[in-house]
Amino acid sequence: MPAAARDAASVIILRDVPRGDGFEVLMLRRHASSVFAAGMFVFPGGAVEECDCEEGTAGLCAGIGLQEAASIIADAPSPEQALGLFVAGVRETFEEAGILLACEASGKLLSYRGEGAARFAARREAIRDGEITFREMILRENLSLALDRLVYFAHWITPELSPIRFDTRFFLAPAPPGQGAFHDDIETTAHVWIAPREALARNEKGALAMLPPTMVNLMNLARFSSVEDALASSVGRDIPVVAPQVSFEGGRMRLLLPADPDSP
């Protein structure tokens, strides 16, 4: 019997290239001892937790509520689960990359001004050490999660052959001004801002190891010329489920994507 696929969310953070053409994406290298995707370059993300979907979470969110989340992710089991996918994406992006997609009480997007960077770095460590929860941090800082910054982009399910499986929703989000990315040196050991085409070129040379969903998402992003173009072209788009199949040929494993003529 195949392992159950856990709901997960991943956020592809985008930023325009200063004084240049195109845009870059944020990628993190997972720790070499990770049980999943060890040493691979990935986008920030992780499994949905119960706290992401619990009652009252909607009150912490701005821009998207339960019903709108359910209309965007129509195949989610419930509005709470749909909203939880957005929340998990924001939470995991902060925990793994240090970027917090949130608004201050004034409605202004959060920026790490003055001592803000050090304060939120300390908050992040406290969450990691179990001293506070992500929800508690949002309440103490009087913030709301800027879910309307996220654009639903892709949906992948790990093949049944894998012992660890995820049902992952990918989102796009523009990098918030005044915030920098910081890998945590625990789950992630490096980070890089890189143009999609450059990331794919480095992967082909063996310098940037990636999983197939990462590669395909980069291929899809490579056709856009700017962050604005990528976001605008993705809003309201129908998102198909990509559930690759696995075949074996000559003792070697082959991953079959839906577009492959050999895919069932």
N, C-alpha and C positions, 0 to 999 in steps of 0.2 A: 504494500500500500504506500503510495507516495506521501511524503511529509506535507502537512498543511502549510499553505502559503500565508505568512503573516502580512497584514496590512502595513504598508510603509509609505513614506513620503520623502521626496528628494527635491531640492530647490536648486535650479541652475541660475546663479547670480550673474548678471550681465553688466558690463560697463563699457561705455564708448571709449575709444582710444583717444587720449588727449593729443590735440594737434595732429591728428592723422585720420585715416579712413578705417572704417570697420569697427569692430568691438571685440571685447575679450570676455571669457568666462572664467569663473573661479573653480579651480580643481584642487582637491586634497588627496594626499597619498596616505592610504590606510597603513596602519602599523604592520610590520612584517609578521607579527605573531597573531594577527586577527584571525578569527575562525571563519570569516567570510571576506572574500576579495582581498586577501592579504597582499600588501605591497602594491595594490592597484591604485590608479588615480581615478577618483570618483567625484561626484558632486555631493555637497553636504546633504545628509539625510539619514533616516533610520526608521525603525519600527514605530508604529502608532502605539501609544500607551493609553491605559484606561483614563488617566487624568486628562488626556486630550479631548475625550468625548463625554466627560462627566457633566452632570447637571450644573449649570451656572457658568460653564465655559463661554457660552455665547455672550455673556455679559462682559467678558474681557476683550471682545473683538470689535473691530471697526471696519466699516466698508462692506462686509459680507456677513449675513446672518444665517440662521439655520435653513430657511427655505431657499435662499439664493444659492447656498452651498449645495443643497440637494438638487437644484435645477442644473447646476454646472456638472456635478458628479452624479448623474441620474441613476447609475447602477449601484450606488452605495446602499447598504442595507437599511439605513435610516438617515434622517437629516443630521442627527448627532454624529453619526459616523462620517458623513460627508464633511461636516465642519471640522471634525477631528483630524481629518487628513490635512487640511490647511494649517491647523494649529500645530500638528506634529512637524510639518515642514518648517514653520517659523522657529519652533523650539529646537529642533535638531540643528538648524543653521546657526543658531546662537551657541549651542553647546559645542558643536564641532568646529565652527569657523569664526565665532566671536561676533558675527554680524546679527544685529537685532532689528527685525522689521517691525517697528512699533511707533506709535504716536504718543506725544506728550499730552497732558490735559488740555492744552490749547488747540490740539488738533494738528500741530506741526510735527513733521517726521523727526524721529529721534536722531540727534547728532551727538557724537562724543566730544562735546566742547569742554575745555578746561580740564578739570579733574575727572570728567565723565569716563574717559577711556580706562583709567585705573580703577574707578569704582565698579564699572561693569565687568572688568577683568576679574575683580575680586568676587563679584556676584557669581560669575561663571564658575570659579573655583569652588565657591560654597555649594553650588548646585551639584557639581561633580562629587564633592565630598559628602553629600547628603545632609548638609547643615540647613539648607532651605530648598524649597521646590521652585520650579520655574514659575508656577502660578503665584506663589508667595512673593517672588521677586517682582512680578508684574504689578501686583497689588501695592507693594511697598513703594515702588517707584511711581505709582499713579499713572501707569501706561495702559494703552490698549493695543492689541495686536493688529497691525496694518495688513489685514488679509486681502484687501483690494489691491495690494501690490503684486499679488501672485496671479499668474495666468496659467491655467491648466494646459499642459503641453503634450504629455504622453502617458501611456499606461502599459506596463510590462509585467508579466508573470514569469517567475523562474521556472525552467523546465522541470517536469515531474521527477526526472532522474536525480536531481540534486537533493542532498540530505538536508540542506538549509534553503528554504524557499521564501520568496517575498512577492507580494502582490503590490507593486509600487506605482504610485502616481507621481509623475514628474511635473514640476511647475517652473515657470520662468519668473524672475523678479529682477527689476533694476537695482543696482547697488545703491544703498542709501547714502546721500552726500554726508561727508564728515565722519564716516566710519571706515575702519580698516579691517582686513581679515587677519586672523591669528589662529594657526593650528594649535591644538592643545598638547602636543607631544605625548599623548597617551593613546587615543584612538587614531589620531592622525599625526604624521611626522614631518610633513612638508605641505606647502601650498604654492600655487602658481596662478597668475592671471595670464591667460593665453588665448590667442585667436583660434576659433574652431579648426580652421584649415591647418594651422601650425600644429595644433595638438594631434590631428590625424596624421600629419606628416611625420611627427616625432614617434607616434605609435608604430607607423610602418617601418621605421628604422630600429624599432625595439627599445626606444628610449623612454617611452611613456606607456606602461602597461595599462590596459583597460578591459573592462567587460563589454560584451556586445551591446547592451542597452546604451552605455555611455558613448560608444562609437557611433551608433545609429543616430542618437540625439545630436551629436556634434555634426554629423553629415547633414541632418535636417536644418541645423542652425547655420551652416556654412553658406546657405543660399541667400541669407539676409545681409543687408549692408549696414545696418545700425541697430541699436537696442530698440529704438522706436519702431522700426520696421518689423523686427522679430515679434515684439509684443502685439502690435496692431494686427499682424497677419495671423496670430494665434488665438486672439479673443473670439470666443463663440464657435470655434472650429470643432467638428465632430472628432472625438478621440477614440480610435479603435483600440481594442485590446490586442496586444502583441504577446502571444504565448508560443515561443519557439518550441519546435520538436527536435528530438535528438535521434540521429541514426549512426550506425557504425559501418564503415567501409574500410576493408583491408586492415582491420585492427585499430583504426583511428576514428575518433569521435567527430561527428559533423553536426553543427547546429543549423537547423532549417528554419528560416524566417518565413512568414506568410507569403512573401513575394517570390520565394524560391519555387521553381516549377516542380521540384520533388517533394514539396511540403504537402502533407495530407489536407 
